[in-house]
């Protein structure tokens, strides 16, 4: 009898776990379909569909071939989306990691300007594999309510043999429980009362500078190196007309951009604002500086730092 129970109990547990797993997948699909209906009803999207969605045994969520048609009739397909590190135990998740790979344009790639010689259009076309742009995207956050309602955010966007764009920020006094997913205004109010003591954005060149310079140089009947030199000379001439209070910032930007344009460099822009990044205090002084045209004061308030590194 004992041996029989030892065989029956694991079997029953497996059946129960299987049933729970199937129910969880069904529930997940129901929630996503409801959210899709809400997004379409908002008027920002004409159509949203997907091939499959699944909850893995390790808790990860996968979604295949998410098709989106926006209100301007642009069509996109994200091939693979995965959500991991998901917090299932809080009404608003305290942590998650979202990643996506492969962006398809079933109709046509978006146009960034008119004319056959548009630089950005030509560059994107050169990176396409038929209708696929091999982008990868990641977004991760971690919320710690016990530490001044702190949220650490990281995101990146990458195109192989082109660039790697990353961003990170630390935000304090963020009350996640006050967010209403269906009311964007609640997010705005939440951020209005927050502090951002540090933030960083970095662009690493993995071949983009050389490729774009070559494309634009060819369009102008010159080499990529000659085009870069002409561009920098034009920017240096334009910098002469910058108001005196902005000269230091303009020269800093120009020097770092010139270094970045040599290729295979990383351009970093970081802020560690005054007042510990309190948005309400900063907003008042930034608006006053904008009103008087004192851009240098804005850079001082944000403690803006620009660097180009290997």
N, C-alpha and C positions, 0 to 999 in steps of 0.2 A: 504493500500500500504506500509506504514512504517513498519507494522508488518511483511509483506511478505519479505521486504528487510532484516529485522533483522534475518529472518530465512535463507534466501538465502546466504547472505554474509559469515556467519560462515561456511556454507557448502562449498562454493567456496574456502575459505581459506584452509579448511581441504584438499580438493582435490589438491590444489596447493602444500601444504606442503607435501602431500603424494607423488606427482609426483617428487618434489625436492628430497625427501628422497630416492625414488627408483633410480633416476638419480645418486645421490651421491654414492649409493651402487654399481651401475653399473660402475661408474667411478673409484671407489676404486678397484674393482676387475680387471679392465683393467690395472690400474697402477701396481698392485701386479703381475699380469701375465707377464707384460713387464719386471719387475725386475727379476722375476724367469727365464725368457728366457736369460737375460743378465748373471745371475749367472751360468747357465748351459753352456752358450757359453764361459765363462772364463776358463772352464776345471777343476774347483775345485769340481764340482758336476756332478754326472751322471743323477740324477733325483730329482725333487722337486715337490710335489703335496700337496694339502690340500683339506679338505672336504667342508669347507665353510668359508666365510669371510663376516662380516657385520658391518655396521656403525649404532650405536645406536642413539637414539634421543638425548641423553646427550653428544654426540660427541665421545664416546669411540668406539674403533675398536676392534672387537673380531675375532679370527681366530682359527678354530678347526682342530685338527689332521694334523699338518704340518709334512709331510713325507719327509725325506732327505736321499738320498744315495750319499755318497761322492765319490771322485775319487778312493778311496781304497775299494770301494764296502761295506763299513760299512753302516748300515741302522739304522735310528733313527726316532722316532715319538714324537713330542711335542704335548701333548693332548690339552692343552688350552693356548692360548696366548691372552693377552689383552693389548691394548695401551690406556692409559688415560692421562689426563692433556696435551693433544696434542695441540700445537700452530698451528692453521690453517691460521694465518695471516702473517706469515713470510716465505720467500722463503726457508730458512733453519730453521726448528722449533727451537724456543728459549727455549722450555721446553717440556718434555714428561716423562711419566712413563710407562715402559714396564715390564710386569710380565708374567711368564709362570709357569705352573704346570704340572707335570707328564711327565716323560721321558720313552718312551717304546723302546725296542730293538726287533723288529719283527723277526729277524734272530737269533742273539745271542748277549749277552753283550760283549763289547769290551774287549780284552785281554790285560793285562798290563805286560805280561811276560810269559815265558814258564814254564812248570812243574805243577804237580797237587797240590803242596804246596805253590803256589804263594799267598802271604798274601793278596794283594789288590784284586786279583780275588776272593778269598774265602770270603773276607769281603763283596764285592759288591753282590756276590751270596746270602749271608745271609740276605741282606737288600731288595732283590727283592721280589715282589709279582707277581709270574709267570714272565711275560715279562716286568713288570712295576717297575721302580725305582721312588719312590715318591718324587722326587726333586721339590723344588720351587725356582724360580729365580726372582730377581727384579733388574731393572736398571732405574735410574732416573737422569736427569740432568736439571739444570736451568741456562740459559745464560743471563747475564746482560751487554749489550754493553755499557751502560752509566757508569758502574763501572769498568773501566779499562778492558773492554772486559772480564769480569769474568765469569767463568763457575764452578759451584759446581756440583760434581758428587757423587752419592751414588750407591752402588751395593751390592747385597747379594745373597748367595747360601746356601740353607738349606736342610738337610735330617733329617726327624723326628727321634728322639731317637738316633741321631748320632752326628751331628755338625751343627753349624751356622757360616758361613764365611762371613764377611762383609768388605767392603772397602769404603773409601771416600777420595776425593781429591779436592783441590781448585786450579784452573788454571787461570792465568791472561794473558792478551794480546793474547787472542784467537779470531781470526777474523772468525767467523762462516760463514760469507757471502763468504769467499774465498774457502770454501770447495766444492769440486766436488765429488759427490757420486760415480762417475764411475772412479775416479782417486785417488787410495790410496796414491799416492805420495804427493798429495796436503795436506793430513792430516799430513804426516811426516814433510813437510815444515812448516805447521802451528805450530806444537808442537816444532819445532826447534827454533822458535822465541818466545816461551812462557816462563812463569815463573810458577813454582809449589812451592808456599810458604809453603804448608802443605799437608801431605797425611798420611793416617792411614789404616792398615789392621789388622783385629782381627779374631781369630779363637776361638770359644766357644765350649767346649766339652760338648755334651749332651748325652754321652754314648759311643762315638767312642773309647776312650782310653781303657776303660774296655773291650769292645768287641774285639778290635784288639789284645790286650794283651792276652786275653783268647784264641783266635784262634791261635796265634803264639806260645803261651805256650803249647797248646795241640799238635801242630805239632812237638814241640821239646821234648815232654814228660814231661812237667813241668807245674806249675800253672801260671796264668797270672801275679800274683805279683812277682813270682820268675823271670819270663821273663823280667819284667820291671827293676828289680834290676840288672840283668845281662846286659841289654842294657845300663843302666846308667854307670855301671862300665866300659864297653867297651868304651863308649864315653869319660869318664874321663881319661882313659889310652891314647886314641887318642889325647886328648887335650894337653898332655905333649909334643907332637912333633910339636905343632903349633909354628911358629916363634915368638920370643919375642915381636915384634911389634904388634902381633895379640893376645897376651895372654889375655889382658883385655877384648877384644871383645869376644874371645872364652869362657872365664869364665862367662861372662854375659849371653851369649847364653845358655851355659850349665846349669847354675843355674836356669834360667827361664824355660828351657825345662824340667828339673827335677821336678820343681814345677808343671808345666802343666801336666806332666805324672802321678801326683797323682789323677787326674780325677776331672771333674766338675769345671774346671778353664777356664779362657779366656787368651789366649796369644795375646798380642798387640805389634805391631811393627809400630812405627811412625817416620816420618822425618819432620823436619822444616829446610830445607837447608840454607846454607849461600848464600849471594848475593840475598836474597829474592827468592831463587829457580830459578834463571835465568839459563836456560838449557845450553846456549852457554858458559857461564863462568864456570859452573860446569863441563861441558864436557871436557874442556881443562885440568882442574886440576885432574879430575878423571882418565883420560887417562894417565897423567903423573904419578899418584900414582900407577896405574896398572902396568905401565912399570917398576917401581922400586920395585914392590911387597909390597908397603906400604898400606895394606888394612885398617890399623888403621886411616890413613889420609882420606880415603874415608868415613869411619864412622863419622869422625870429620866434613868433608865437608857437609855431609847429616844431621848432628846432629841427628844421629840414636838413638832412645830410645826404649828399649825392656822392657816390663813389663808383669807380670802374675798376674791377679786379680781374685777375687772370681766371 
